[in-house]
Amino acid sequence: MKNFAPLFLSQSYQDTWDDYIRSLSSETFPVWDYVILTASIEDQAEGYRMQVEQRKDYLPTATHFAVIPDEGGVRVGSGGATLSVIRYIYEQEKIKCGHGHFDNLRILVIHSGGDSKRVPTYSALGKLFSPVPHKLPDGRSSTLFDEFLIVMSSVPARIREGMLLLSGDVLLLFNPLQIDFSGRGAAAISFKEDVETGKNHGVFLNGENNTVRKFLHKQTVETLTQAGAVNENHCVDIDTGAVIFSVEVLDALYSLICTDKLYNKYVNNTVRLSLYGDFLYPLAEDSTLEDYIKRSRKARIPLSCTTPVL
């Protein structure tokens, strides 16, 4: 049987490139209202800003680009970084509109504050702006950042509002027509892969109505099979680290930091909130407070994700 996956991905990339070009030339084409990069420290953030500025002729003019380093020059965790982004956007909208809210905003967040320990060559500026062995269709040399912007250019047309959070070291390529987000709650983006591959990654266990019951992190084939995570084609739903938050989720998260006192309480290097362990784990159907507390006492790993698997 012929494998059509390469052809499908090639066409998907061409489609996203076409949408990327439209985002630069059309005033009516849907684009991200915000693209936010997170960084570990201010020096790294300044390097990111310089890279973004160098690309200003290749970025949608209607999109607000910003780089936000961890608060106070200390590591605040992926959850703390997410709260910093939410606070930043709230304040920007408050200044712009006279009140702060997230309605009708399409927001892309790329978490890119890692130390790049496995690729130390790019530790200063981070992996996000490391080169990739690929020439863009217009002849420019490409980096992960450029590829992220291109492949995500089609997504704003598929969601009315909300925040898409991505991991800066996981580049996804898919047809945006596959996204079916209701605009309520939260949703995780996954892809199907052979269980032998899935055992080395995070796997979603689906519930009814395509919701997520729990997250199985690096489990054996036997465990995944017994849990019901393996389908009839011996494939599982692998976590990509990509998640969409609705406006109601953003409002709820902002309520945690709506004052300076609350913000400083949760965004610091003592608490070091985890996006996966603290924000996403409670959204899975089988999550319990007892299990959350037990897991929180251990070294935190990505735990669980959200509602519909797209």
LORO-200668 format. One record per atom (N, C-alpha, C): residue number from 1; atom name; x, y, z. Coordinates in steps of 0.05 Angstrom, whole numbers. Layout:
seq atom x y z
NUM CA X Y Z
...
***
This chain:
seq atom x y z
1 N 17 -24 0
1 CA 0 0 0
1 C 18 25 0
2 N 11 44 -17
2 CA 27 68 -19
2 C 23 86 5
3 N 46 97 14
3 CA 45 116 37
3 C 41 144 27
4 N 17 156 33
4 CA 11 183 24
4 C 18 204 44
5 N 30 196 67
5 CA 36 216 88
5 C 55 238 78
6 N 77 231 64
6 CA 95 252 55
6 C 81 272 36
7 N 64 261 18
7 CA 49 279 0
7 C 30 297 15
8 N 17 285 35
8 CA -2 301 51
8 C 12 323 66
9 N 35 317 78
9 CA 50 337 93
9 C 62 358 75
10 N 71 350 51
10 CA 82 369 32
10 C 60 389 24
11 N 36 379 18
11 CA 14 397 10
11 C 5 414 33
12 N 6 403 57
12 CA -2 419 81
12 C 17 442 85
13 N 43 437 81
13 CA 63 458 84
13 C 59 480 63
14 N 53 471 38
14 CA 48 491 17
14 C 24 508 23
15 N 3 495 34
15 CA -21 510 42
15 C -15 530 64
16 N 1 522 84
16 CA 7 541 105
16 C 25 564 95
17 N 43 557 76
17 CA 60 579 64
17 C 42 599 49
18 N 23 589 34
18 CA 4 607 20
18 C -11 624 39
19 N -19 613 62
19 CA -33 629 82
19 C -14 649 95
20 N 11 641 99
20 CA 31 659 110
20 C 34 684 92
21 N 36 679 65
21 CA 38 701 46
21 C 13 719 47
22 N -10 706 50
22 CA -35 722 52
22 C -35 739 78
23 N -24 728 99
23 CA -23 743 124
23 C -6 769 122
24 N 13 769 103
24 CA 30 792 99
24 C 18 812 80
25 N 0 803 62
25 CA -9 820 40
25 C -38 828 42
26 N -54 812 57
26 CA -83 818 58
26 C -91 830 84
27 N -107 851 83
27 CA -117 864 107
27 C -140 849 120
28 N -153 831 105
28 CA -176 817 115
28 C -170 788 123
29 N -146 779 117
29 CA -140 751 124
29 C -136 749 154
30 N -148 729 167
30 CA -145 726 196
30 C -116 721 205
31 N -107 736 224
31 CA -80 733 234
31 C -80 732 264
32 N -58 725 276
32 CA -56 726 306
32 C -57 755 315
33 N -72 760 336
33 CA -71 787 348
33 C -46 791 364
34 N -37 769 376
34 CA -12 769 392
34 C 4 745 385
35 N 30 748 383
35 CA 49 726 383
35 C 69 732 405
36 N 69 716 425
36 CA 86 720 449
36 C 107 698 452
37 N 132 706 455
37 CA 153 687 461
37 C 161 690 490
38 N 165 668 504
38 CA 176 670 531
38 C 206 665 531
39 N 220 677 550
39 CA 249 674 551
39 C 257 669 581
40 N 281 660 585
40 CA 289 654 612
40 C 298 678 627
41 N 314 696 614
41 CA 324 720 627
41 C 322 743 608
42 N 326 767 618
42 CA 324 791 601
42 C 344 791 578
43 N 368 782 582
43 CA 388 782 561
43 C 378 764 538
44 N 367 740 544
44 CA 357 723 524
44 C 333 736 510
45 N 316 749 525
45 CA 293 763 514
45 C 301 785 495
46 N 322 799 502
46 CA 332 821 484
46 C 343 809 458
47 N 356 786 460
47 CA 365 772 435
47 C 341 764 418
48 N 320 754 430
48 CA 296 747 415
48 C 284 771 402
49 N 283 793 416
49 CA 271 818 405
49 C 287 827 380
50 N 313 825 382
50 CA 330 833 359
50 C 324 815 335
51 N 321 789 340
51 CA 315 771 318
51 C 288 777 306
52 N 268 783 322
52 CA 242 790 312
52 C 243 815 296
53 N 257 835 306
53 CA 260 861 292
53 C 272 858 265
54 N 292 840 263
54 CA 305 835 237
54 C 286 824 216
55 N 264 812 226
55 CA 245 799 208
55 C 220 816 204
56 N 220 841 212
56 CA 195 857 212
56 C 183 859 184
57 N 199 857 163
57 CA 187 858 136
57 C 174 832 128
58 N 177 812 144
58 CA 165 785 138
58 C 145 777 160
59 N 135 797 175
59 CA 116 791 196
59 C 90 807 191
60 N 67 795 198
60 CA 41 809 194
60 C 41 835 210
61 N 35 857 197
61 CA 35 883 211
61 C 13 886 232
62 N -8 870 229
62 CA -31 872 248
62 C -26 856 273
63 N -4 840 274
63 CA 2 824 297
63 C 21 838 316
64 N 14 837 342
64 CA 31 848 363
64 C 51 826 372
65 N 76 831 368
65 CA 97 813 376
65 C 110 823 402
66 N 115 804 420
66 CA 127 811 446
66 C 143 788 456
67 N 163 794 473
67 CA 180 774 486
67 C 179 780 516
68 N 173 759 532
68 CA 170 763 560
68 C 189 744 575
69 N 208 755 589
69 CA 226 738 605
69 C 214 730 631
70 N 225 709 644
70 CA 216 701 671
70 C 218 725 690
71 N 199 727 707
71 CA 198 749 726
71 C 222 750 745
72 N 234 773 747
72 CA 255 778 767
72 C 282 764 760
73 N 285 754 736
73 CA 310 741 729
73 C 314 714 741
74 N 293 702 751
74 CA 294 675 763
74 C 274 657 748
75 N 278 631 749
75 CA 261 612 735
75 C 235 609 750
76 N 213 614 736
76 CA 186 614 749
76 C 169 591 739
77 N 181 573 722
77 CA 166 550 712
77 C 149 558 688
78 N 141 538 673
78 CA 125 542 649
78 C 97 554 656
79 N 87 546 680
79 CA 61 557 688
79 C 64 586 696
80 N 85 593 710
80 CA 90 621 717
80 C 94 638 693
81 N 108 627 673
81 CA 112 642 648
81 C 86 646 634
82 N 68 627 634
82 CA 42 629 622
82 C 26 651 636
83 N 27 652 662
83 CA 12 673 677
83 C 23 701 670
84 N 50 703 666
84 CA 62 728 659
84 C 52 737 631
85 N 49 718 613
85 CA 38 725 587
85 C 9 734 589
86 N -7 720 604
86 CA -35 728 608
86 C -38 756 620
87 N -21 761 640
87 CA -22 788 652
87 C -14 810 632
88 N 7 804 616
88 CA 16 823 596
88 C -6 830 576
89 N -19 810 566
89 CA -40 814 546
89 C -64 830 559
90 N -71 822 583
90 CA -92 836 597
90 C -86 866 600
91 N -62 872 607
91 CA -54 900 611
91 C -53 915 584
92 N -44 901 563
92 CA -44 914 536
92 C -72 920 527
93 N -91 902 531
93 CA -118 906 523
93 C -132 927 540
94 N -124 929 565
94 CA -135 950 583
94 C -126 977 574
95 N -101 979 566
95 CA -91 1005 555
95 C -105 1012 529
96 N -109 992 512
96 CA -121 997 486
96 C -150 1003 487
97 N -165 988 504
97 CA -194 990 503
97 C -206 1003 528
98 N -190 1008 548
98 CA -201 1019 573
98 C -211 997 592
99 N -209 972 584
99 CA -216 950 601
99 C -201 925 592
100 N -196 907 610
100 CA -180 884 604
100 C -197 860 599
101 N -193 846 577
101 CA -208 822 571
101 C -194 807 549
102 N -203 783 543
102 CA -191 766 523
102 C -210 760 500
103 N -234 771 501
103 CA -254 765 480
103 C -244 773 453
104 N -249 755 433
104 CA -243 760 405
104 C -214 763 399
105 N -197 754 417
105 CA -168 754 412
105 C -158 727 405
106 N -141 726 384
106 CA -127 701 377
106 C -98 705 385
107 N -89 687 403
107 CA -62 691 415
107 C -46 666 411
108 N -21 670 401
108 CA -2 648 399
108 C 21 652 418
109 N 26 632 435
109 CA 48 633 455
109 C 67 610 449
110 N 93 617 446
110 CA 113 597 442
110 C 132 598 466
111 N 130 577 482
111 CA 147 576 506
111 C 176 568 497
112 N 194 587 501
112 CA 221 584 490
112 C 242 593 510
113 N 237 589 536
113 CA 256 598 556
113 C 275 576 566
114 N 278 555 551
114 CA 296 533 560
114 C 325 541 558
115 N 342 524 571
115 CA 370 529 572
115 C 385 516 549
116 N 372 500 532
116 CA 384 487 510
116 C 408 471 518
117 N 405 455 540
117 CA 428 440 550
117 C 438 418 531
118 N 419 407 515
118 CA 427 386 497
118 C 438 398 471
119 N 434 424 466
119 CA 446 437 443
119 C 458 463 453
120 N 481 461 468
120 CA 492 485 481
120 C 501 507 462
121 N 505 500 437
121 CA 513 520 417
121 C 493 542 416
122 N 467 536 421
122 CA 446 556 419
122 C 434 563 446
123 N 450 559 467
123 CA 439 565 494
123 C 436 595 499
124 N 453 611 486
124 CA 452 640 490
124 C 425 652 479
125 N 418 644 455
125 CA 394 655 443
125 C 371 635 444
126 N 376 611 453
126 CA 355 591 454
126 C 352 576 427
127 N 339 553 429
127 CA 336 536 405
127 C 317 548 385
128 N 299 566 394
128 CA 278 576 376
128 C 290 589 351
129 N 313 602 354
129 CA 324 615 331
129 C 348 600 319
130 N 350 575 325
130 CA 371 558 313
130 C 363 552 284
131 N 383 550 266
131 CA 377 545 238
131 C 367 517 233
132 N 350 514 213
132 CA 342 487 204
132 C 351 483 175
133 N 357 459 168
133 CA 367 453 140
133 C 345 455 119
134 N 335 479 116
134 CA 312 482 97
134 C 312 511 88
135 N 311 514 61
135 CA 308 540 50
135 C 278 546 47
136 N 270 570 55
136 CA 242 577 52
136 C 235 581 22
137 N 210 579 14
137 CA 203 582 -14
137 C 212 609 -26
138 N 216 629 -10
138 CA 225 655 -21
138 C 256 657 -21
139 N 270 635 -13
139 CA 299 635 -15
139 C 313 641 11
140 N 299 650 31
140 CA 312 657 57
140 C 320 631 72
141 N 341 634 87
141 CA 348 612 106
141 C 328 612 128
142 N 323 589 139
142 CA 301 586 158
142 C 311 579 186
143 N 296 586 206
143 CA 300 578 233
143 C 275 566 244
144 N 276 554 268
144 CA 252 543 280
144 C 230 564 282
145 N 238 588 290
145 CA 218 610 293
145 C 203 615 267
146 N 218 617 245
146 CA 206 621 219
146 C 186 599 212
147 N 195 574 217
147 CA 177 551 211
147 C 152 552 228
148 N 155 560 254
148 CA 132 562 271
148 C 112 582 260
149 N 121 605 252
149 CA 103 626 241
149 C 89 616 216
150 N 103 602 199
150 CA 91 593 174
150 C 70 572 179
151 N 77 551 194
151 CA 58 529 197
151 C 34 536 215
152 N 37 557 231
152 CA 14 566 247
152 C -2 589 235
153 N 6 597 211
153 CA -8 620 198
153 C -37 613 191
154 N -43 587 187
154 CA -70 579 179
154 C -88 576 203
155 N -78 575 227
155 CA -94 568 251
155 C -114 591 258
156 N -107 616 257
156 CA -126 637 265
156 C -152 636 250
157 N -152 625 226
157 CA -177 623 211
157 C -195 600 221
158 N -183 583 238
158 CA -198 560 248
158 C -208 564 277
159 N -199 585 290
159 CA -209 590 317
159 C -218 619 319
160 N -241 623 332
160 CA -252 650 335
160 C -237 667 355
161 N -228 654 377
161 CA -214 667 398
161 C -201 646 415
162 N -181 655 432
162 CA -168 637 449
162 C -138 638 447
163 N -124 622 463
163 CA -95 622 464
163 C -84 594 457
164 N -67 593 437
164 CA -53 568 430
164 C -25 569 442
165 N -19 550 459
165 CA 7 549 471
165 C 23 526 459
166 N 48 532 452
166 CA 66 512 439
166 C 92 510 454
167 N 105 487 452
167 CA 131 484 463
167 C 151 491 441
168 N 170 508 447
168 CA 189 519 427
168 C 208 499 415
169 N 209 474 426
169 CA 226 454 414
169 C 210 431 401
170 N 184 436 396
170 CA 168 416 382
170 C 154 430 358
171 N 164 425 334
171 CA 153 437 311
171 C 132 419 299
172 N 107 429 297
172 CA 85 413 287
172 C 78 420 258
173 N 71 401 242
173 CA 61 406 215
173 C 36 389 212
174 N 13 402 206
174 CA -12 388 203
174 C -30 406 186
175 N -51 394 175
175 CA -70 410 160
175 C -89 424 180
176 N -90 450 179
176 CA -107 465 199
176 C -136 458 197
177 N -145 447 175
177 CA -173 439 173
177 C -179 416 192
178 N -159 403 203
178 CA -163 382 223
178 C -171 393 250
179 N -167 419 255
179 CA -174 431 280
179 C -204 434 282
180 N -215 424 304
180 CA -244 427 309
180 C -248 435 338
181 N -242 460 344
181 CA -243 470 371
181 C -270 485 376
182 N -285 476 396
182 CA -311 488 401
182 C -310 516 412
183 N -287 524 422
183 CA -285 550 435
183 C -291 550 464
184 N -295 526 475
184 CA -302 523 504
184 C -280 506 517
185 N -274 512 543
185 CA -255 496 558
185 C -227 498 546
186 N -215 474 542
186 CA -188 473 531
186 C -186 448 514
187 N -167 448 496
187 CA -164 426 478
187 C -134 420 474
188 N -127 395 471
188 CA -100 387 466
188 C -97 377 437
189 N -75 382 425
189 CA -70 373 398
189 C -51 348 400
190 N -60 327 388
190 CA -45 302 389
190 C -42 290 360
191 N -26 270 357
191 CA -25 256 332
191 C -22 226 338
192 N -32 210 320
192 CA -31 181 323
192 C -5 170 314
193 N 6 152 330
193 CA 31 139 324
193 C 31 110 334
194 N 47 94 323
194 CA 49 66 332
194 C 56 64 361
195 N 43 45 375
195 CA 46 43 404
195 C 75 39 412
196 N 92 27 395
196 CA 120 23 402
196 C 134 50 404
197 N 126 69 388
197 CA 137 96 390
197 C 124 111 413
198 N 98 106 417
198 CA 83 120 437
198 C 92 114 466
199 N 103 90 470
199 CA 111 83 497
199 C 134 100 507
200 N 147 115 489
200 CA 169 132 497
200 C 160 161 500
201 N 134 166 499
201 CA 123 193 500
201 C 99 194 518
202 N 88 218 520
202 CA 63 221 534
202 C 40 213 516
203 N 20 199 527
203 CA -2 189 511
203 C -28 196 525
204 N -48 205 509
204 CA -74 212 519
204 C -92 187 520
205 N -106 183 541
205 CA -127 163 543
205 C -153 177 538
206 N -167 170 516
206 CA -191 184 509
206 C -215 174 525
207 N -233 193 531
207 CA -258 187 544
207 C -281 189 524
208 N -305 192 534
208 CA -328 195 517
208 C -328 222 503
209 N -340 224 480
209 CA -341 249 465
209 C -314 261 459
210 N -294 243 456
210 CA -267 250 448
210 C -254 269 469
211 N -261 266 494
211 CA -248 281 515
211 C -224 265 526
212 N -208 278 542
212 CA -184 264 553
212 C -190 255 582
213 N -188 229 586
213 CA -192 219 613
213 C -167 222 631
214 N -144 215 619
214 CA -119 217 634
214 C -95 217 615
215 N -72 223 627
215 CA -47 225 612
215 C -29 203 621
216 N -19 187 603
216 CA -1 164 609
216 C 27 171 600
217 N 45 175 619
217 CA 71 185 612
217 C 92 162 611
218 N 101 156 587
218 CA 122 136 582
218 C 116 110 596
219 N 93 99 587
219 CA 84 73 598
219 C 91 50 579
220 N 91 26 589
220 CA 97 3 572
220 C 74 -2 553
221 N 80 -19 533
221 CA 59 -26 513
221 C 36 -40 527
222 N 44 -58 546
222 CA 23 -73 561
222 C 5 -54 577
223 N 17 -34 590
223 CA 1 -15 606
223 C -17 1 589
224 N -7 10 566
224 CA -23 26 548
224 C -46 10 536
225 N -40 -15 530
225 CA -61 -32 519
225 C -83 -38 540
226 N -74 -45 564
226 CA -94 -51 585
226 C -111 -26 593
227 N -99 -2 590
227 CA -113 22 597
227 C -134 29 575
228 N -131 17 552
228 CA -150 23 530
228 C -141 46 512
229 N -115 53 514
229 CA -104 75 498
229 C -96 68 470
230 N -95 41 464
230 CA -86 32 438
230 C -111 25 421
231 N -112 36 397
231 CA -135 31 379
231 C -131 5 363
232 N -150 0 345
232 CA -149 -25 330
232 C -126 -26 310
233 N -114 -3 305
233 CA -90 -2 287
233 C -64 -2 302
234 N -66 -8 328
234 CA -42 -9 346
234 C -29 19 348
235 N -46 40 347
235 CA -36 67 349
235 C -46 80 375
236 N -32 100 384
236 CA -40 116 408
236 C -40 145 400
237 N -53 162 417
237 CA -53 191 414
237 C -30 203 430
238 N -10 212 415
238 CA 14 223 429
238 C 11 253 434
239 N 18 261 458
239 CA 18 289 466
239 C 39 304 450
240 N 31 327 439
240 CA 50 344 425
240 C 59 368 441
241 N 47 372 465
241 CA 54 396 481
241 C 38 420 472
242 N 21 418 452
242 CA 5 440 442
242 C -23 439 455
243 N -32 462 465
243 CA -58 463 478
243 C -71 490 472
244 N -97 489 470
244 CA -113 514 465
244 C -129 520 489
245 N -127 545 499
245 CA -144 554 522
245 C -165 572 511
246 N -190 568 520
246 CA -212 586 513
246 C -210 611 529
247 N -227 630 522
247 CA -229 655 537
247 C -236 651 566
248 N -255 632 571
248 CA -263 627 599
248 C -240 616 616
249 N -222 600 604
249 CA -199 590 618
249 C -179 613 623
250 N -175 630 604
250 CA -157 653 607
250 C -168 671 629
251 N -194 676 630
251 CA -205 693 651
251 C -201 680 678
252 N -204 653 680
252 CA -201 640 705
252 C -172 641 715
253 N -153 638 696
253 CA -125 640 703
253 C -117 668 711
254 N -129 688 697
254 CA -122 716 705
254 C -132 722 733
255 N -155 710 741
255 CA -166 716 767
255 C -146 708 789
256 N -127 690 783
256 CA -107 681 803
256 C -86 703 807
257 N -83 721 788
257 CA -61 741 789
257 C -71 769 785
258 N -96 774 791
258 CA -108 800 784
258 C -98 824 801
259 N -83 818 821
259 CA -70 839 837
259 C -40 833 838
260 N -24 854 844
260 CA 5 850 847
260 C 12 829 868
261 N -3 830 890
261 CA 2 811 912
261 C -3 782 903
262 N -25 777 889
262 CA -30 750 879
262 C -10 742 858
263 N -3 761 840
263 CA 17 755 819
263 C 43 746 831
264 N 53 761 851
264 CA 78 754 864
264 C 76 728 880
265 N 52 721 888
265 CA 48 697 904
265 C 52 672 886
266 N 43 674 861
266 CA 44 650 844
266 C 67 650 823
267 N 77 674 816
267 CA 98 675 796
267 C 125 681 810
268 N 139 660 817
268 CA 165 663 830
268 C 180 636 828
269 N 205 637 837
269 CA 222 613 834
269 C 218 593 857
270 N 201 599 876
270 CA 195 580 898
270 C 172 563 890
271 N 150 575 880
271 CA 127 560 871
271 C 133 545 845
272 N 144 560 825
272 CA 151 549 799
272 C 129 532 787
273 N 106 545 782
273 CA 83 530 771
273 C 90 517 745
274 N 78 494 741
274 CA 81 478 716
274 C 56 481 699
275 N 60 488 674
275 CA 37 489 656
275 C 23 462 654
276 N 39 440 652
276 CA 27 414 650
276 C 17 403 677
277 N 33 405 697
277 CA 26 393 722
277 C 5 408 738
278 N 6 435 736
278 CA -13 451 753
278 C -37 461 738
279 N -35 467 712
279 CA -57 478 697
279 C -73 456 682
280 N -58 438 669
280 CA -71 419 651
280 C -81 394 665
281 N -66 384 685
281 CA -73 360 698
281 C -102 361 710
282 N -110 383 723
282 CA -137 383 735
282 C -159 382 714
283 N -153 387 688
283 CA -173 388 668
283 C -180 360 657
284 N -164 340 662
284 CA -170 313 653
284 C -193 301 670
285 N -209 285 657
285 CA -234 275 670
285 C -228 259 696
286 N -207 243 695
286 CA -202 225 718
286 C -183 237 739
287 N -176 263 736
287 CA -159 276 755
287 C -172 279 782
288 N -157 275 803
288 CA -168 279 830
288 C -149 297 846
289 N -161 311 866
289 CA -145 329 882
289 C -123 313 897
290 N -131 289 907
290 CA -112 273 922
290 C -88 265 905
291 N -93 257 880
291 CA -71 249 862
291 C -55 273 855
292 N -68 296 851
292 CA -53 321 844
292 C -33 328 866
293 N -43 327 891
293 CA -26 334 914
293 C -3 314 916
294 N -9 288 912
294 CA 12 268 914
294 C 34 272 893
295 N 25 277 868
295 CA 44 282 847
295 C 60 307 851
296 N 47 328 862
296 CA 61 353 866
296 C 83 351 887
297 N 82 331 903
297 CA 104 327 923
297 C 129 316 910
298 N 125 304 887
298 CA 148 292 873
298 C 159 312 853
299 N 181 305 840
299 CA 192 322 819
299 C 171 323 797
300 N 164 346 788
300 CA 142 349 769
300 C 151 341 741
301 N 134 326 728
301 CA 137 319 700
301 C 111 326 686
302 N 111 328 659
302 CA 85 333 646
302 C 65 312 654
303 N 42 321 664
303 CA 23 302 675
303 C 0 296 657
304 N -17 316 652
304 CA -41 310 637
304 C -50 333 621
305 N -68 328 603
305 CA -78 350 587
305 C -108 352 588
306 N -119 363 569
306 CA -144 377 571
306 C -168 362 561
307 N -185 376 547
307 CA -210 363 538
307 C -207 351 510
308 N -220 362 490
308 CA -220 347 465
308 C -192 343 453
309 N -186 320 443
309 CA -162 314 427
309 C -170 320 399
310 N -155 338 386
310 CA -163 346 359
310 C -154 326 338
***
